[in-house]
Amino acid sequence: MHAHLRPARRLAGPLALALPAVLAACTADQPATPPPAPTSANDGSWRVDVPGGALGGTADVSIAATADGLFQCALPSAGRPEPPSCVRLGDPDDGLPRRLDPRVQHPFTDWLAVLTDRRAPLAVSPAAPPPGATGACYAVESTSASINPPLDVGIYCYDQDGTPTAVRTESGTLVLAGAPAPAPATVQLAGPVVDGEPLGTASPPPPEPSGSPSAGTL
């Protein structure tokens, strides 16, 4: 799947999955019908562009998984005007280290499997949609005492055909901005792969003072 997150955190892209029936079944404690495979690029690759996803919100990044691996691509932005470039982080199914993880890609990648897994330690109940959102919404909470819950608790909304319309977690709110487009054959990385360090989510340290009084002076 290829999702693009605009600075206002509104989501557009070919995102569709059959979760409403599964989540509704969870709230009614009824057997769930296995959903069809989520929409993604035809070869299974995906990409999510995250404005403000690194360096304390001052740099834009793209997270992508292809057959060649998991990548973080730095995009041109006010905090990083250089041309786009990508760093390989690991294998396609590897998880992102917390220091690199903008979190907003998970509702459309690995959390899909959690939301459709009847064995996942989740409690699901109907919820009112966030402002500007449409569709059927569900409050999803983890019932596990683990410090690493399977997904972020929050509100997840879907329309009748299973397209995600909104997600609200402590990381922020995503709202569908346009109709999903057909899935591409594959996704393209935002730039060439280079040797280098990925951009972290934390703000960069403040610059050192340009000068200081000389020793022995008043």
N, C-alpha and C positions, 0 to 999 in steps of 0.2 A: 504494500500500500504506500501511497505517496501523499503525505499530509503536509500542508504548509500552515504554520502558525503565524498569523499576522501580529504586529505589536500589540494590538488590542486583545490578543488572545482569542481571536475568532478563527474557527477551524473551517478549512475547505479542502476537499480532496476526495478521492475515490474510496470512501470508508463505508463499508456495509457489513453487518453480521447479524445473525439471527439470535439475539439475546433476549428480547422482550418476553417471548414465550417461556424461556428458561427461567428468567428471574420471576415472572409471575407465578410459575409453577413452584418456585422456592417459597414465595410468600404464602401460597395455599397448601404447601407441603404435599404436592402432587408429583408423580413421576414426570420428569422433563423429557421432551422430545429432543433427540440429538440434533444440534443445529448444523446447517451446511457449513462448509469451510468459509472462513471470512475472506472477504475480497482483499486481494493484494496484487502486486505485480505477478504476471503469469509465471515467472520463474521463482516466486516466493520471496523475492527481495523486497525491502521497504526502506523508506526514507522519511524523516520528519525534520523540517527546518524550524529552528527555535530562535526567533529574535530575542536578544537579551538573555540568551541561555548560558552565558559564561561571563567570567570576570565581573561578578556582582551586577550583572545586567548591562554592562557596557559593551559586550561583544556578542555577535550573532554566530550561532553554530548550526550545523546539520548533523544529525545522527542517522546512520544508514547501516543496513546489513545486506550484504550481497553474498554470492557464492565464495567470494575471496576473503570475507571476514566482516568484522564489525568495525565501523569507522566513525571518527569524529572529524568533521570538516569545519575549519574556521572560515567564516564568510566575511566579506568586506563590510565594515561598519564603522561608526564614529570612533569606537575604541580600538579598532584594528583596521586601518585602511588598506592593508596589503591585499594582493590578489588571493582568491580562495585556494586553500590547500587542505589535504586530508591526512590524517594519521591513523594507521591501523591499530586498533585496541585489542584485538583478539579474534577468536573464531566467531562465526555468525551467531551461534547460540550462547555466547558468553554474556555475562551480565556486566553492566557498567559499574565501576567503582563509585561509591557515593560522592566523592569529591568531583567527579566529572558528570554526574547525572542530573540533567535538568528536570527529570521526572515526567514531563508532559507527554513523552512518547509512549509511556507504558499502557495507557488505556487502549491503544490501538496496536499493541504488539504483544508482549508476554502476558499482560493481565487478561487478555481474551480467554486464554486457556483456564485461568483461575475462575473467571466469571461463569464458565460453562462446565466447571467440574463440580459435580454434586458432592464430592468428598472434601472440597475446600472448606476450611473453618470460617464460614461467612454467615452472617445474619442479614436477611434482606427484607425490606418493608417498603410499601408505597411511599412516595415523597412528592411534595410540591416542586414544580420545576423552578430552577433559578431564573432570575429576571432575564427576559429575552429568549428563553429556551422554550422549545415545544416538545411534544411527544410524551410518552410514558416514562416517568422518573421513579427511581428506586434509591432508597438510602441503603448503602452497603457498609456493613461493619465487620470487623474481624472478631471472631470468638476465640482466637488463640491468644494465650498469654505471652507468646514469643515476642522478643524485642524486634524481630524481623517479620512483621505480618506479610501475608502473601500479596497484598496490594494496599494502596492508600484508601482509608475509609473516606466516604464522601457520597455524593449524589451522582448517579449515572442515568442518562436519559437516552431513549431510542424511539424512532418513529416506527410505523407499523411494519415496514419491510426490514427492520433491524439496523437501519443506519444510525450511528451515534449522532445525537443532536446537541448534547451538552455533557460536560463532566465538571464537577466542582469538588475539589479537595483542598487541603490546606496549602497546596502549592499555587492555587488560583482557580479560575474558571475558564473553561473553553466552551465556546458556543459555535455551532455550525453556521458558517457564513454563506454557503452556497450549495447548490445541488452537487452531489458526488458525480465525478466523471468516470468513464469506463477505465478499468485498470490497464496500465501500460504493459507492454511485453516485459519490461525490466525497468529498474531505476538506474539513474546515472549518478555517480558521485558528483559533488559540487565542484570538485577541483582535482588536480593530480595528487597522487599519494606521495608523501615525502617522509624523510626521516626527521623526527622532531618530537616535541612534547605536546600533548593535548592541552587544551585550555580548561582550567578548573572553573567551578561555579563561584568560588569565593572571590571577593574583591581583591584586586592587586594591592600590595603594600603601598603606603604613601611614599612619594619620592623623598630622597634624602635632601636636607637643606643644602642650598647651593654654596653656602659659605658659613663660617663661624669665626668669632673673634680669635685673634692669634693669642697664643699663650703668653702670659706676662703683661698683657695690655689691659687698660681700664676703660 
